Amino acid sequence: MKITRVASHVLQYDLPEELGFSQHFYERRTAHLVEVQTDEGVTGWGECFGPGNVAIANKGIVEKVIQPLVLGDDPMDRDVIWHKVYNLLRDHGQKGMPLQALSGTDIALWDIAGKVAGLPLHKLIGGAHRTRVPAYGYGMMLKRESLDDHIARFGDEAASILDMGFRATKMKVGLGPKEDVKLCEAVAAGVAGKGSFMVDANRCYTTSDAFYVGRALEEFGAYWFEEPVAPEDLEGYRELRAGLKVNISGGEAEFSRWGWRRILENRGLDIAQPEVCALGGISEYLRVLALAHAHFTPVVNHVWGSAVAVATNLQLLAAMPALPGGLNPFEPMLEFDTTHNLFRDDLLTEPLDIQGQVKSGGGYVSVPDRPGLGVEPDSDFIRRYEVTC
Ligand code: CA
């Protein structure tokens, strides 16, 4: 079998309302899908992390840089292809966009491998440790509104996300440490007696501000405190983890086994959040997972993007062994964005209907069991939203 084409599809639409997190506001939803075609008619799909114009630039890397390197290769040789591409791009970026572009390509090759074998991805990896995965819903985005309006909205939204059936919910912060503590207090009140909540700072604090917010989170009973400081600030992570009782999580902005080795050896994370569509695809995710477990660090995948990313992560979460194991072990959760996202809801010929499953399944989502990722994007839908660039 030979690879005959590697194509990128960047999809975009204008959101009904602007959404924000601690770094910026955005008005458009973007998804970047990679389609790998073969001479035997088997097609694989993958996804690259990266919003907006980053996706458009990554399309150039996929089509103009990676495609010429792999045309004619056997798509079943995905590990050989991974190392060939990484090695040739190494001089031009060992993190960031080259790895995001490689990720989507690698995921598509795994989809092909599953389709050729007639096996879902989790079987190809080694089997399902669980056939359904609990989901948490994130929302509570920042808007251009007053603190009081944020507080009222966050309290209501936290309760409504749990009412949708999600087991836990995750909020954004980023208005400033004092304001953020008030927001967290409102969310703690909103979820009281219903479920748990997590807090995502998207790396907006200094270490001392993170301590200030983190101490409040201990009181409010937050389950984890995500990306409190900049990902480069390994010492900050280590100090926060040693000094706070709340779980410290992060890692979505880290790449490859070599980047993750430094984070894990630093002992600054209670929970690791690798992003398969950015760090190097499924091939590299499996190595990062093994490395995390070698350091006895539990993993809850970071999930962002379209239904292709959601399906990929459901497969990986099914195939993840419990750490350390037991009758009632620590279980990973599926991260699920509850904000407006057509690329998650309407992309597939047969939608995953995560919200419907969460509602009827007590907060659980079943793992697709068809070959490969177990899902098929709808080509008419892609044509409708694809941007030409
Ligand atoms: Ca995050």
Residues whose N, C-alpha, C, O or C-beta is under 5 A from the ligand:
A	BS01	CA	D200
